[in-house]
Amino acid sequence: MNEFGFLSATLTVFYQTGVDEFNEPVIKSSTFRNVAMNATAQQLHTVASTIVGLTDYDYIESVKTQKESVTA
């Protein structure tokens, strides 16, 4: 039976840096590598909101992207 094998994970944090000339939000992001396989959603939210909290920007959301391989 084939199984997934964890390769890596990243956390991308989205935040609003202001508005453009049409009063639309300007969204930026930062990506952090080497996220632990067993990191919980609450832990990642705490880290993301703390990182954005160090700036003057508004936190939007964060996304965990995980890469896995299928073993034979």
Residue pairs with C-beta under 8 A, 6 or more apart in sequence:
2 70
2 71
2 72
3 70
3 71
4 68
4 69
4 70
4 71
5 68
5 69
5 70
5 71
6 37
6 66
6 68
7 67
7 68
7 69
8 33
8 34
8 35
8 66
8 67
9 34
9 35
9 36
9 37
9 39
9 64
9 65
9 66
9 67
10 31
10 32
10 33
10 35
10 64
10 65
11 31
11 32
11 35
11 44
11 47
11 48
11 62
11 63
11 64
11 65
12 29
12 30
12 31
12 32
12 62
12 63
12 65
13 29
13 30
13 31
13 32
13 48
13 51
13 52
13 59
13 62
14 27
14 28
14 29
14 59
14 60
14 61
14 62
14 63
15 27
15 28
15 29
15 30
15 52
15 55
15 57
15 58
15 59
15 60
16 25
16 26
16 27
16 28
16 57
16 58
16 60
17 26
17 27
17 28
17 57
18 25
18 26
19 25
19 26
20 26
27 60
28 57
30 51
35 44
35 64
37 66
39 64
41 64
44 62
44 64
45 62
48 59
48 62
49 59
52 58
52 59
53 59
